[in-house]
Amino acid sequence: MAKTPDPNRFHRIVGWVFATGFLMLIGLPVLLTTTMGECLPHDQLEVSGCLANKGIEFFALIFGVPVLATVVGWLTYRWSRFLG
């Protein structure tokens, strides 16, 4: 039995390529830049607050960047299907 070709295969590949590219070229450098930033010591309270904020930013980016890359890939897939 012959397999029928999938008409959306090209568009799915385009979506995956854009999602992966967004994750690698934009998401990871933003994550690295955020995690490598330093807290300048003025007093102990400000440093501990800064470190707490860095932890929140790190976890928000760890979960947010892949979600944003998925949205970019899905929108590219839909846009590619619309144009093609």
PyMOL Python script that loads the backbone (N, CA, C, O; Angstrom):
from pymol import cmd

cmd.read_pdbstr("""\
ATOM      1  N   MET A   1       0.840  -1.178   0.000  1.00  0.00           N
ATOM      2  CA  MET A   1       0.000   0.000   0.000  1.00  0.00           C
ATOM      3  C   MET A   1       0.888   1.246   0.000  1.00  0.00           C
ATOM      4  O   MET A   1       1.747   1.405   0.868  1.00  0.00           O
ATOM      5  N   ALA A   2       0.680   2.097  -0.950  1.00  0.00           N
ATOM      6  CA  ALA A   2       1.502   3.290  -1.100  1.00  0.00           C
ATOM      7  C   ALA A   2       1.115   4.335  -0.058  1.00  0.00           C
ATOM      8  O   ALA A   2      -0.059   4.522   0.260  1.00  0.00           O
ATOM      9  N   LYS A   3       2.115   4.993   0.449  1.00  0.00           N
ATOM     10  CA  LYS A   3       1.898   6.030   1.438  1.00  0.00           C
ATOM     11  C   LYS A   3       1.574   7.339   0.724  1.00  0.00           C
ATOM     12  O   LYS A   3       2.264   7.725  -0.219  1.00  0.00           O
ATOM     13  N   THR A   4       0.536   8.013   1.170  1.00  0.00           N
ATOM     14  CA  THR A   4       0.169   9.280   0.532  1.00  0.00           C
ATOM     15  C   THR A   4       1.099  10.381   1.031  1.00  0.00           C
ATOM     16  O   THR A   4       1.408  10.436   2.221  1.00  0.00           O
ATOM     17  N   PRO A   5       1.546  11.251   0.141  1.00  0.00           N
ATOM     18  CA  PRO A   5       2.453  12.310   0.576  1.00  0.00           C
ATOM     19  C   PRO A   5       1.715  13.336   1.448  1.00  0.00           C
ATOM     20  O   PRO A   5       0.544  13.647   1.228  1.00  0.00           O
ATOM     21  N   ASP A   6       2.432  13.835   2.426  1.00  0.00           N
ATOM     22  CA  ASP A   6       1.873  14.842   3.336  1.00  0.00           C
ATOM     23  C   ASP A   6       2.065  16.228   2.728  1.00  0.00           C
ATOM     24  O   ASP A   6       3.205  16.649   2.531  1.00  0.00           O
ATOM     25  N   PRO A   7       0.984  16.952   2.423  1.00  0.00           N
ATOM     26  CA  PRO A   7       1.143  18.265   1.791  1.00  0.00           C
ATOM     27  C   PRO A   7       1.705  19.322   2.737  1.00  0.00           C
ATOM     28  O   PRO A   7       2.172  20.363   2.276  1.00  0.00           O
ATOM     29  N   ASN A   8       1.673  19.080   4.048  1.00  0.00           N
ATOM     30  CA  ASN A   8       2.143  20.085   5.013  1.00  0.00           C
ATOM     31  C   ASN A   8       3.560  19.817   5.510  1.00  0.00           C
ATOM     32  O   ASN A   8       4.037  20.514   6.405  1.00  0.00           O
ATOM     33  N   ARG A   9       4.236  18.826   4.950  1.00  0.00           N
ATOM     34  CA  ARG A   9       5.558  18.456   5.445  1.00  0.00           C
ATOM     35  C   ARG A   9       6.554  19.601   5.317  1.00  0.00           C
ATOM     36  O   ARG A   9       7.282  19.892   6.265  1.00  0.00           O
ATOM     37  N   PHE A  10       6.595  20.241   4.182  1.00  0.00           N
ATOM     38  CA  PHE A  10       7.517  21.368   3.985  1.00  0.00           C
ATOM     39  C   PHE A  10       7.245  22.476   4.993  1.00  0.00           C
ATOM     40  O   PHE A  10       8.177  23.050   5.555  1.00  0.00           O
ATOM     41  N   HIS A  11       5.981  22.775   5.221  1.00  0.00           N
ATOM     42  CA  HIS A  11       5.630  23.865   6.127  1.00  0.00           C
ATOM     43  C   HIS A  11       5.995  23.525   7.576  1.00  0.00           C
ATOM     44  O   HIS A  11       6.412  24.399   8.337  1.00  0.00           O
ATOM     45  N   ARG A  12       5.835  22.250   7.952  1.00  0.00           N
ATOM     46  CA  ARG A  12       6.244  21.838   9.291  1.00  0.00           C
ATOM     47  C   ARG A  12       7.750  21.943   9.459  1.00  0.00           C
ATOM     48  O   ARG A  12       8.230  22.349  10.518  1.00  0.00           O
ATOM     49  N   ILE A  13       8.501  21.581   8.425  1.00  0.00           N
ATOM     50  CA  ILE A  13       9.960  21.686   8.481  1.00  0.00           C
ATOM     51  C   ILE A  13      10.372  23.148   8.624  1.00  0.00           C
ATOM     52  O   ILE A  13      11.275  23.463   9.399  1.00  0.00           O
ATOM     53  N   VAL A  14       9.724  24.036   7.890  1.00  0.00           N
ATOM     54  CA  VAL A  14      10.025  25.470   7.999  1.00  0.00           C
ATOM     55  C   VAL A  14       9.750  25.956   9.425  1.00  0.00           C
ATOM     56  O   VAL A  14      10.542  26.714   9.986  1.00  0.00           O
ATOM     57  N   GLY A  15       8.645  25.527  10.001  1.00  0.00           N
ATOM     58  CA  GLY A  15       8.317  25.912  11.374  1.00  0.00           C
ATOM     59  C   GLY A  15       9.347  25.412  12.368  1.00  0.00           C
ATOM     60  O   GLY A  15       9.748  26.148  13.269  1.00  0.00           O
ATOM     61  N   TRP A  16       9.785  24.150  12.213  1.00  0.00           N
ATOM     62  CA  TRP A  16      10.800  23.607  13.112  1.00  0.00           C
ATOM     63  C   TRP A  16      12.124  24.337  12.961  1.00  0.00           C
ATOM     64  O   TRP A  16      12.803  24.605  13.952  1.00  0.00           O
ATOM     65  N   VAL A  17      12.496  24.660  11.730  1.00  0.00           N
ATOM     66  CA  VAL A  17      13.765  25.367  11.504  1.00  0.00           C
ATOM     67  C   VAL A  17      13.725  26.752  12.146  1.00  0.00           C
ATOM     68  O   VAL A  17      14.693  27.165  12.783  1.00  0.00           O
ATOM     69  N   PHE A  18      12.620  27.469  11.985  1.00  0.00           N
ATOM     70  CA  PHE A  18      12.519  28.802  12.587  1.00  0.00           C
ATOM     71  C   PHE A  18      12.498  28.717  14.105  1.00  0.00           C
ATOM     72  O   PHE A  18      13.117  29.548  14.769  1.00  0.00           O
ATOM     73  N   ALA A  19      11.804  27.736  14.672  1.00  0.00           N
ATOM     74  CA  ALA A  19      11.761  27.590  16.132  1.00  0.00           C
ATOM     75  C   ALA A  19      13.146  27.265  16.688  1.00  0.00           C
ATOM     76  O   ALA A  19      13.563  27.836  17.696  1.00  0.00           O
ATOM     77  N   THR A  20      13.852  26.355  16.036  1.00  0.00           N
ATOM     78  CA  THR A  20      15.190  25.993  16.492  1.00  0.00           C
ATOM     79  C   THR A  20      16.157  27.159  16.332  1.00  0.00           C
ATOM     80  O   THR A  20      16.979  27.421  17.210  1.00  0.00           O
ATOM     81  N   GLY A  21      16.053  27.853  15.208  1.00  0.00           N
ATOM     82  CA  GLY A  21      16.908  29.026  14.994  1.00  0.00           C
ATOM     83  C   GLY A  21      16.646  30.115  16.007  1.00  0.00           C
ATOM     84  O   GLY A  21      17.584  30.746  16.495  1.00  0.00           O
ATOM     85  N   PHE A  22      15.375  30.349  16.334  1.00  0.00           N
ATOM     86  CA  PHE A  22      15.049  31.366  17.339  1.00  0.00           C
ATOM     87  C   PHE A  22      15.617  30.972  18.694  1.00  0.00           C
ATOM     88  O   PHE A  22      16.163  31.801  19.422  1.00  0.00           O
ATOM     89  N   LEU A  23      15.478  29.690  19.020  1.00  0.00           N
ATOM     90  CA  LEU A  23      15.979  29.217  20.310  1.00  0.00           C
ATOM     91  C   LEU A  23      17.495  29.343  20.394  1.00  0.00           C
ATOM     92  O   LEU A  23      18.024  29.770  21.420  1.00  0.00           O
ATOM     93  N   MET A  24      18.198  28.977  19.329  1.00  0.00           N
ATOM     94  CA  MET A  24      19.661  28.985  19.366  1.00  0.00           C
ATOM     95  C   MET A  24      20.269  30.373  19.174  1.00  0.00           C
ATOM     96  O   MET A  24      21.245  30.721  19.839  1.00  0.00           O
ATOM     97  N   LEU A  25      19.698  31.163  18.272  1.00  0.00           N
ATOM     98  CA  LEU A  25      20.324  32.446  17.925  1.00  0.00           C
ATOM     99  C   LEU A  25      19.869  33.610  18.792  1.00  0.00           C
ATOM    100  O   LEU A  25      20.589  34.600  18.915  1.00  0.00           O
ATOM    101  N   ILE A  26      18.694  33.512  19.393  1.00  0.00           N
ATOM    102  CA  ILE A  26      18.197  34.613  20.217  1.00  0.00           C
ATOM    103  C   ILE A  26      18.024  34.185  21.671  1.00  0.00           C
ATOM    104  O   ILE A  26      18.468  34.881  22.584  1.00  0.00           O
ATOM    105  N   GLY A  27      17.382  33.048  21.884  1.00  0.00           N
ATOM    106  CA  GLY A  27      17.056  32.628  23.243  1.00  0.00           C
ATOM    107  C   GLY A  27      18.252  32.308  24.111  1.00  0.00           C
ATOM    108  O   GLY A  27      18.335  32.786  25.242  1.00  0.00           O
ATOM    109  N   LEU A  28      19.182  31.512  23.611  1.00  0.00           N
ATOM    110  CA  LEU A  28      20.336  31.129  24.423  1.00  0.00           C
ATOM    111  C   LEU A  28      21.278  32.295  24.726  1.00  0.00           C
ATOM    112  O   LEU A  28      21.756  32.385  25.857  1.00  0.00           O
ATOM    113  N   PRO A  29      21.571  33.190  23.782  1.00  0.00           N
ATOM    114  CA  PRO A  29      22.394  34.348  24.156  1.00  0.00           C
ATOM    115  C   PRO A  29      21.725  35.250  25.202  1.00  0.00           C
ATOM    116  O   PRO A  29      22.401  35.794  26.075  1.00  0.00           O
ATOM    117  N   VAL A  30      20.413  35.405  25.115  1.00  0.00           N
ATOM    118  CA  VAL A  30      19.715  36.200  26.139  1.00  0.00           C
ATOM    119  C   VAL A  30      19.823  35.518  27.495  1.00  0.00           C
ATOM    120  O   VAL A  30      20.063  36.173  28.510  1.00  0.00           O
ATOM    121  N   LEU A  31      19.645  34.203  27.509  1.00  0.00           N
ATOM    122  CA  LEU A  31      19.761  33.454  28.758  1.00  0.00           C
ATOM    123  C   LEU A  31      21.169  33.558  29.338  1.00  0.00           C
ATOM    124  O   LEU A  31      21.331  33.783  30.538  1.00  0.00           O
ATOM    125  N   LEU A  32      22.177  33.396  28.501  1.00  0.00           N
ATOM    126  CA  LEU A  32      23.554  33.493  28.980  1.00  0.00           C
ATOM    127  C   LEU A  32      23.891  34.887  29.480  1.00  0.00           C
ATOM    128  O   LEU A  32      24.556  35.036  30.505  1.00  0.00           O
ATOM    129  N   THR A  33      23.445  35.899  28.772  1.00  0.00           N
ATOM    130  CA  THR A  33      23.705  37.273  29.193  1.00  0.00           C
ATOM    131  C   THR A  33      23.049  37.572  30.527  1.00  0.00           C
ATOM    132  O   THR A  33      23.633  38.249  31.373  1.00  0.00           O
ATOM    133  N   THR A  34      21.847  37.073  30.717  1.00  0.00           N
ATOM    134  CA  THR A  34      21.139  37.309  31.971  1.00  0.00           C
ATOM    135  C   THR A  34      21.805  36.586  33.128  1.00  0.00           C
ATOM    136  O   THR A  34      21.938  37.150  34.214  1.00  0.00           O
ATOM    137  N   THR A  35      22.218  35.366  32.917  1.00  0.00           N
ATOM    138  CA  THR A  35      22.814  34.603  34.012  1.00  0.00           C
ATOM    139  C   THR A  35      24.230  35.056  34.337  1.00  0.00           C
ATOM    140  O   THR A  35      24.687  34.866  35.464  1.00  0.00           O
ATOM    141  N   MET A  36      24.929  35.644  33.388  1.00  0.00           N
ATOM    142  CA  MET A  36      26.303  36.054  33.636  1.00  0.00           C
ATOM    143  C   MET A  36      26.393  37.453  34.228  1.00  0.00           C
ATOM    144  O   MET A  36      27.475  37.879  34.633  1.00  0.00           O
ATOM    145  N   GLY A  37      25.284  38.174  34.288  1.00  0.00           N
ATOM    146  CA  GLY A  37      25.317  39.513  34.877  1.00  0.00           C
ATOM    147  C   GLY A  37      25.673  39.443  36.344  1.00  0.00           C
ATOM    148  O   GLY A  37      25.430  38.428  36.997  1.00  0.00           O
ATOM    149  N   GLU A  38      26.245  40.508  36.867  1.00  0.00           N
ATOM    150  CA  GLU A  38      26.670  40.488  38.264  1.00  0.00           C
ATOM    151  C   GLU A  38      25.899  41.524  39.064  1.00  0.00           C
ATOM    152  O   GLU A  38      25.379  42.496  38.515  1.00  0.00           O
ATOM    153  N   CYS A  39      25.835  41.301  40.354  1.00  0.00           N
ATOM    154  CA  CYS A  39      25.192  42.231  41.270  1.00  0.00           C
ATOM    155  C   CYS A  39      26.282  43.064  41.931  1.00  0.00           C
ATOM    156  O   CYS A  39      27.140  42.530  42.634  1.00  0.00           O
ATOM    157  N   LEU A  40      26.246  44.359  41.705  1.00  0.00           N
ATOM    158  CA  LEU A  40      27.261  45.235  42.281  1.00  0.00           C
ATOM    159  C   LEU A  40      26.963  45.448  43.764  1.00  0.00           C
ATOM    160  O   LEU A  40      25.842  45.807  44.124  1.00  0.00           O
ATOM    161  N   PRO A  41      27.956  45.231  44.623  1.00  0.00           N
ATOM    162  CA  PRO A  41      27.705  45.308  46.062  1.00  0.00           C
ATOM    163  C   PRO A  41      27.630  46.742  46.574  1.00  0.00           C
ATOM    164  O   PRO A  41      28.612  47.483  46.539  1.00  0.00           O
ATOM    165  N   HIS A  42      26.448  47.116  47.050  1.00  0.00           N
ATOM    166  CA  HIS A  42      26.297  48.378  47.773  1.00  0.00           C
ATOM    167  C   HIS A  42      26.127  48.063  49.250  1.00  0.00           C
ATOM    168  O   HIS A  42      26.835  48.607  50.097  1.00  0.00           O
ATOM    169  N   ASP A  43      25.200  47.199  49.545  1.00  0.00           N
ATOM    170  CA  ASP A  43      25.073  46.653  50.890  1.00  0.00           C
ATOM    171  C   ASP A  43      24.495  45.250  50.771  1.00  0.00           C
ATOM    172  O   ASP A  43      24.055  44.842  49.697  1.00  0.00           O
ATOM    173  N   GLN A  44      24.498  44.528  51.857  1.00  0.00           N
ATOM    174  CA  GLN A  44      24.116  43.117  51.823  1.00  0.00           C
ATOM    175  C   GLN A  44      22.664  42.925  51.399  1.00  0.00           C
ATOM    176  O   GLN A  44      22.351  41.951  50.715  1.00  0.00           O
ATOM    177  N   LEU A  45      21.784  43.821  51.784  1.00  0.00           N
ATOM    178  CA  LEU A  45      20.367  43.690  51.456  1.00  0.00           C
ATOM    179  C   LEU A  45      20.133  43.838  49.954  1.00  0.00           C
ATOM    180  O   LEU A  45      19.357  43.082  49.368  1.00  0.00           O
ATOM    181  N   GLU A  46      20.797  44.805  49.336  1.00  0.00           N
ATOM    182  CA  GLU A  46      20.648  44.992  47.891  1.00  0.00           C
ATOM    183  C   GLU A  46      21.225  43.813  47.103  1.00  0.00           C
ATOM    184  O   GLU A  46      20.655  43.409  46.089  1.00  0.00           O
ATOM    185  N   VAL A  47      22.333  43.268  47.556  1.00  0.00           N
ATOM    186  CA  VAL A  47      22.954  42.137  46.867  1.00  0.00           C
ATOM    187  C   VAL A  47      22.049  40.912  46.956  1.00  0.00           C
ATOM    188  O   VAL A  47      21.862  40.210  45.962  1.00  0.00           O
ATOM    189  N   SER A  48      21.487  40.647  48.128  1.00  0.00           N
ATOM    190  CA  SER A  48      20.604  39.483  48.257  1.00  0.00           C
ATOM    191  C   SER A  48      19.338  39.663  47.433  1.00  0.00           C
ATOM    192  O   SER A  48      18.842  38.698  46.852  1.00  0.00           O
ATOM    193  N   GLY A  49      18.808  40.879  47.370  1.00  0.00           N
ATOM    194  CA  GLY A  49      17.649  41.147  46.511  1.00  0.00           C
ATOM    195  C   GLY A  49      17.981  40.970  45.045  1.00  0.00           C
ATOM    196  O   GLY A  49      17.179  40.439  44.277  1.00  0.00           O
ATOM    197  N   CYS A  50      19.164  41.413  44.658  1.00  0.00           N
ATOM    198  CA  CYS A  50      19.596  41.263  43.267  1.00  0.00           C
ATOM    199  C   CYS A  50      19.763  39.792  42.912  1.00  0.00           C
ATOM    200  O   CYS A  50      19.353  39.363  41.833  1.00  0.00           O
ATOM    201  N   LEU A  51      20.362  39.019  43.809  1.00  0.00           N
ATOM    202  CA  LEU A  51      20.537  37.594  43.542  1.00  0.00           C
ATOM    203  C   LEU A  51      19.201  36.866  43.469  1.00  0.00           C
ATOM    204  O   LEU A  51      19.035  35.944  42.671  1.00  0.00           O
ATOM    205  N   ALA A  52      18.256  37.277  44.296  1.00  0.00           N
ATOM    206  CA  ALA A  52      16.916  36.675  44.231  1.00  0.00           C
ATOM    207  C   ALA A  52      16.250  37.014  42.897  1.00  0.00           C
ATOM    208  O   ALA A  52      15.614  36.156  42.285  1.00  0.00           O
ATOM    209  N   ASN A  53      16.393  38.254  42.448  1.00  0.00           N
ATOM    210  CA  ASN A  53      15.825  38.653  41.155  1.00  0.00           C
ATOM    211  C   ASN A  53      16.493  37.905  40.005  1.00  0.00           C
ATOM    212  O   ASN A  53      15.825  37.540  39.037  1.00  0.00           O
ATOM    213  N   LYS A  54      17.796  37.673  40.097  1.00  0.00           N
ATOM    214  CA  LYS A  54      18.493  36.915  39.050  1.00  0.00           C
ATOM    215  C   LYS A  54      17.969  35.487  38.980  1.00  0.00           C
ATOM    216  O   LYS A  54      17.817  34.938  37.889  1.00  0.00           O
ATOM    217  N   GLY A  55      17.689  34.877  40.135  1.00  0.00           N
ATOM    218  CA  GLY A  55      17.126  33.531  40.144  1.00  0.00           C
ATOM    219  C   GLY A  55      15.757  33.489  39.491  1.00  0.00           C
ATOM    220  O   GLY A  55      15.453  32.565  38.736  1.00  0.00           O
ATOM    221  N   ILE A  56      14.934  34.481  39.778  1.00  0.00           N
ATOM    222  CA  ILE A  56      13.596  34.566  39.170  1.00  0.00           C
ATOM    223  C   ILE A  56      13.717  34.761  37.662  1.00  0.00           C
ATOM    224  O   ILE A  56      13.020  34.101  36.892  1.00  0.00           O
ATOM    225  N   GLU A  57      14.595  35.661  37.241  1.00  0.00           N
ATOM    226  CA  GLU A  57      14.800  35.894  35.803  1.00  0.00           C
ATOM    227  C   GLU A  57      15.298  34.623  35.107  1.00  0.00           C
ATOM    228  O   GLU A  57      14.854  34.301  34.006  1.00  0.00           O
ATOM    229  N   PHE A  58      16.216  33.910  35.749  1.00  0.00           N
ATOM    230  CA  PHE A  58      16.764  32.696  35.154  1.00  0.00           C
ATOM    231  C   PHE A  58      15.671  31.656  34.928  1.00  0.00           C
ATOM    232  O   PHE A  58      15.563  31.100  33.834  1.00  0.00           O
ATOM    233  N   PHE A  59      14.863  31.389  35.949  1.00  0.00           N
ATOM    234  CA  PHE A  59      13.818  30.381  35.792  1.00  0.00           C
ATOM    235  C   PHE A  59      12.724  30.835  34.839  1.00  0.00           C
ATOM    236  O   PHE A  59      12.137  30.012  34.138  1.00  0.00           O
ATOM    237  N   ALA A  60      12.442  32.133  34.804  1.00  0.00           N
ATOM    238  CA  ALA A  60      11.465  32.638  33.838  1.00  0.00           C
ATOM    239  C   ALA A  60      11.982  32.447  32.415  1.00  0.00           C
ATOM    240  O   ALA A  60      11.218  32.085  31.520  1.00  0.00           O
ATOM    241  N   LEU A  61      13.261  32.687  32.206  1.00  0.00           N
ATOM    242  CA  LEU A  61      13.832  32.514  30.872  1.00  0.00           C
ATOM    243  C   LEU A  61      13.970  31.044  30.498  1.00  0.00           C
ATOM    244  O   LEU A  61      13.767  30.682  29.339  1.00  0.00           O
ATOM    245  N   ILE A  62      14.315  30.189  31.466  1.00  0.00           N
ATOM    246  CA  ILE A  62      14.437  28.754  31.178  1.00  0.00           C
ATOM    247  C   ILE A  62      13.117  28.195  30.673  1.00  0.00           C
ATOM    248  O   ILE A  62      13.104  27.348  29.779  1.00  0.00           O
ATOM    249  N   PHE A  63      12.013  28.657  31.233  1.00  0.00           N
ATOM    250  CA  PHE A  63      10.706  28.166  30.794  1.00  0.00           C
ATOM    251  C   PHE A  63      10.113  29.015  29.679  1.00  0.00           C
ATOM    252  O   PHE A  63       9.376  28.500  28.838  1.00  0.00           O
ATOM    253  N   GLY A  64      10.420  30.299  29.659  1.00  0.00           N
ATOM    254  CA  GLY A  64       9.811  31.200  28.690  1.00  0.00           C
ATOM    255  C   GLY A  64      10.405  31.141  27.299  1.00  0.00           C
ATOM    256  O   GLY A  64       9.677  31.255  26.313  1.00  0.00           O
ATOM    257  N   VAL A  65      11.705  30.966  27.200  1.00  0.00           N
ATOM    258  CA  VAL A  65      12.366  30.957  25.892  1.00  0.00           C
ATOM    259  C   VAL A  65      11.903  29.781  25.027  1.00  0.00           C
ATOM    260  O   VAL A  65      11.594  29.997  23.855  1.00  0.00           O
ATOM    261  N   PRO A  66      11.839  28.551  25.541  1.00  0.00           N
ATOM    262  CA  PRO A  66      11.320  27.462  24.698  1.00  0.00           C
ATOM    263  C   PRO A  66       9.855  27.655  24.307  1.00  0.00           C
ATOM    264  O   PRO A  66       9.456  27.306  23.196  1.00  0.00           O
ATOM    265  N   VAL A  67       9.058  28.208  25.217  1.00  0.00           N
ATOM    266  CA  VAL A  67       7.657  28.464  24.878  1.00  0.00           C
ATOM    267  C   VAL A  67       7.583  29.514  23.769  1.00  0.00           C
ATOM    268  O   VAL A  67       6.810  29.362  22.822  1.00  0.00           O
ATOM    269  N   LEU A  68       8.370  30.562  23.879  1.00  0.00           N
ATOM    270  CA  LEU A  68       8.385  31.599  22.847  1.00  0.00           C
ATOM    271  C   LEU A  68       8.896  31.042  21.517  1.00  0.00           C
ATOM    272  O   LEU A  68       8.378  31.406  20.462  1.00  0.00           O
ATOM    273  N   ALA A  69       9.905  30.164  21.551  1.00  0.00           N
ATOM    274  CA  ALA A  69      10.400  29.540  20.323  1.00  0.00           C
ATOM    275  C   ALA A  69       9.327  28.662  19.690  1.00  0.00           C
ATOM    276  O   ALA A  69       9.205  28.612  18.466  1.00  0.00           O
ATOM    277  N   THR A  70       8.549  27.968  20.522  1.00  0.00           N
ATOM    278  CA  THR A  70       7.460  27.154  20.000  1.00  0.00           C
ATOM    279  C   THR A  70       6.409  28.017  19.323  1.00  0.00           C
ATOM    280  O   THR A  70       5.910  27.664  18.255  1.00  0.00           O
ATOM    281  N   VAL A  71       6.072  29.136  19.932  1.00  0.00           N
ATOM    282  CA  VAL A  71       5.090  30.050  19.337  1.00  0.00           C
ATOM    283  C   VAL A  71       5.607  30.607  18.013  1.00  0.00           C
ATOM    284  O   VAL A  71       4.858  30.692  17.039  1.00  0.00           O
ATOM    285  N   VAL A  72       6.878  30.984  17.975  1.00  0.00           N
ATOM    286  CA  VAL A  72       7.472  31.497  16.728  1.00  0.00           C
ATOM    287  C   VAL A  72       7.435  30.422  15.647  1.00  0.00           C
ATOM    288  O   VAL A  72       7.099  30.714  14.499  1.00  0.00           O
ATOM    289  N   GLY A  73       7.775  29.185  15.996  1.00  0.00           N
ATOM    290  CA  GLY A  73       7.738  28.095  15.020  1.00  0.00           C
ATOM    291  C   GLY A  73       6.333  27.818  14.523  1.00  0.00           C
ATOM    292  O   GLY A  73       6.124  27.605  13.329  1.00  0.00           O
ATOM    293  N   TRP A  74       5.364  27.819  15.438  1.00  0.00           N
ATOM    294  CA  TRP A  74       3.977  27.553  15.037  1.00  0.00           C
ATOM    295  C   TRP A  74       3.454  28.671  14.131  1.00  0.00           C
ATOM    296  O   TRP A  74       2.806  28.404  13.119  1.00  0.00           O
ATOM    297  N   LEU A  75       3.739  29.918  14.499  1.00  0.00           N
ATOM    298  CA  LEU A  75       3.292  31.039  13.657  1.00  0.00           C
ATOM    299  C   LEU A  75       3.958  31.002  12.285  1.00  0.00           C
ATOM    300  O   LEU A  75       3.322  31.318  11.280  1.00  0.00           O
ATOM    301  N   THR A  76       5.229  30.621  12.236  1.00  0.00           N
ATOM    302  CA  THR A  76       5.913  30.505  10.951  1.00  0.00           C
ATOM    303  C   THR A  76       5.303  29.387  10.117  1.00  0.00           C
ATOM    304  O   THR A  76       5.139  29.529   8.905  1.00  0.00           O
ATOM    305  N   TYR A  77       4.969  28.274  10.766  1.00  0.00           N
ATOM    306  CA  TYR A  77       4.303  27.160  10.079  1.00  0.00           C
ATOM    307  C   TYR A  77       2.973  27.617   9.492  1.00  0.00           C
ATOM    308  O   TYR A  77       2.683  27.329   8.330  1.00  0.00           O
ATOM    309  N   ARG A  78       2.167  28.319  10.267  1.00  0.00           N
ATOM    310  CA  ARG A  78       0.865  28.786   9.781  1.00  0.00           C
ATOM    311  C   ARG A  78       1.043  29.821   8.657  1.00  0.00           C
ATOM    312  O   ARG A  78       0.317  29.795   7.663  1.00  0.00           O
ATOM    313  N   TRP A  79       2.008  30.725   8.825  1.00  0.00           N
ATOM    314  CA  TRP A  79       2.256  31.757   7.830  1.00  0.00           C
ATOM    315  C   TRP A  79       2.767  31.119   6.541  1.00  0.00           C
ATOM    316  O   TRP A  79       2.394  31.552   5.451  1.00  0.00           O
ATOM    317  N   SER A  80       3.619  30.088   6.652  1.00  0.00           N
ATOM    318  CA  SER A  80       4.154  29.409   5.492  1.00  0.00           C
ATOM    319  C   SER A  80       3.032  28.676   4.736  1.00  0.00           C
ATOM    320  O   SER A  80       3.017  28.671   3.505  1.00  0.00           O
ATOM    321  N   ARG A  81       2.115  28.071   5.454  1.00  0.00           N
ATOM    322  CA  ARG A  81       0.988  27.398   4.812  1.00  0.00           C
ATOM    323  C   ARG A  81       0.070  28.400   4.118  1.00  0.00           C
ATOM    324  O   ARG A  81      -0.480  28.122   3.052  1.00  0.00           O
ATOM    325  N   PHE A  82      -0.089  29.575   4.739  1.00  0.00           N
ATOM    326  CA  PHE A  82      -0.951  30.609   4.157  1.00  0.00           C
ATOM    327  C   PHE A  82      -0.366  31.137   2.857  1.00  0.00           C
ATOM    328  O   PHE A  82      -1.092  31.366   1.890  1.00  0.00           O
ATOM    329  N   LEU A  83       0.963  31.331   2.838  1.00  0.00           N
ATOM    330  CA  LEU A  83       1.603  31.888   1.638  1.00  0.00           C
ATOM    331  C   LEU A  83       1.818  30.840   0.554  1.00  0.00           C
ATOM    332  O   LEU A  83       1.863  31.161  -0.633  1.00  0.00           O
ATOM    333  N   GLY A  84       1.952  29.570   0.977  1.00  0.00           N
ATOM    334  CA  GLY A  84       2.310  28.542  -0.002  1.00  0.00           C
ATOM    335  C   GLY A  84       1.170  27.884  -0.586  1.00  0.00           C
ATOM    336  O   GLY A  84       1.332  26.998  -1.425  1.00  0.00           O
TER     337      GLY A  84
END
""", "prot")
cmd.dss("prot")
cmd.show_as("cartoon", "prot")
cmd.util.cbc("prot")
cmd.orient("prot")
